Amino acid sequence: MYPNLFYFPEWFPILGGDPLTSFSVMMMMSFLTAGYVLKAGLTREGHNADMAWDLLFWAIIGGLIGARLYYVLLHYPRLLADPMGTLFSRGGFVWYGGFLLATALVVWRVRQIGLPLGKTADAAAPALALAYAVGRVGCFLVGDDYGRPTDSWVGIAFPNGAPPSTASAISSQFGITVDPAMIERYGEVLPVHPTQLYETGISTLIFLLLWRLRGHGHGAGWLFMVWLALAGAERFFVEIFRAKDDRFLGVFTLAQMISLLLVGFGTVWMLKLRRGKGTASG
């Protein structure tokens, strides 16, 4: 894995001595990907393509702040123990938190500049799918958000991950009981499900499907609801393999519960918007 691409020289302002992480680069690439795909979508709908960058700005603000706040609330014991360190550390972002706040800010901005919400959402759907696929590559490169230990052919070890995929880290940080036979076979560093790549692959397929469906004859906003339902289903599925410590609701993780809500919401609105029966506000 390649968590750090290089280190800034000590004389470099502000960032001197700090690493340029592969995660931060892929996050930037994710936002740029979203911007260019959204630009193409707005152009197709006959709107000013440059508005894509305006909306992207608000998506970035909401995405970063929301993802951070979700992580902090999810790990509130760390916040109580070290408030400043938890709030301002370089790691710790959660997709759903970023998505929810970014959506709120983008909807506000769309209303403010007078774009049709439904058609803009449809233009954004493929952008969200592909941007998510790109962003998960960053998680893979830095060794974050990996899955449970596995001895199958798909298993990949993250000796320098965050945290490393060691038996002790997986047990202590995620509460997962590691099979002693795996430790005997592989040693302390265990192969795990590369769930980041699962998400990249599935989200890329979702993007291709959405791109093909752009000319749908349904109500405005239908394509976005397709993405919402598929993205929720994808996340629910991948969470089965994830190494997680937030299984507060029986066998389900918090992300799975949110995923089910998104699948339900998206499916209901897909049915309502079929063949122009309704519209998501334009």
Buried (B, 14 or more C-beta within 10 A) or exposed (E): BEBBEEEBEEEEEEEEEEBEBBBBBBBBBBBBBBBBBBBBBBBBBEBEBEBBEBBBBBBBBBBBBBBBBBBBEBBEEBBEEEEEEBEEEEEBBBBBBBBBBBBEBBBEBBEEEEBBBBBBBBBBBBBBBBBBBBBBBBBBBBBBBBBBBBEEEEBBBBEBBBBBBBBEBBEEEBEBEBEEEBBEEBEEBBBBBBBBBBBBBBBBBBBEBBBEBBEBEBBBBBBBBBBBBBBBBBBBBBBBBBBBEBBEEEEBBBBBBBBBEBBEBBBEBBEBBBEEEBBBBB
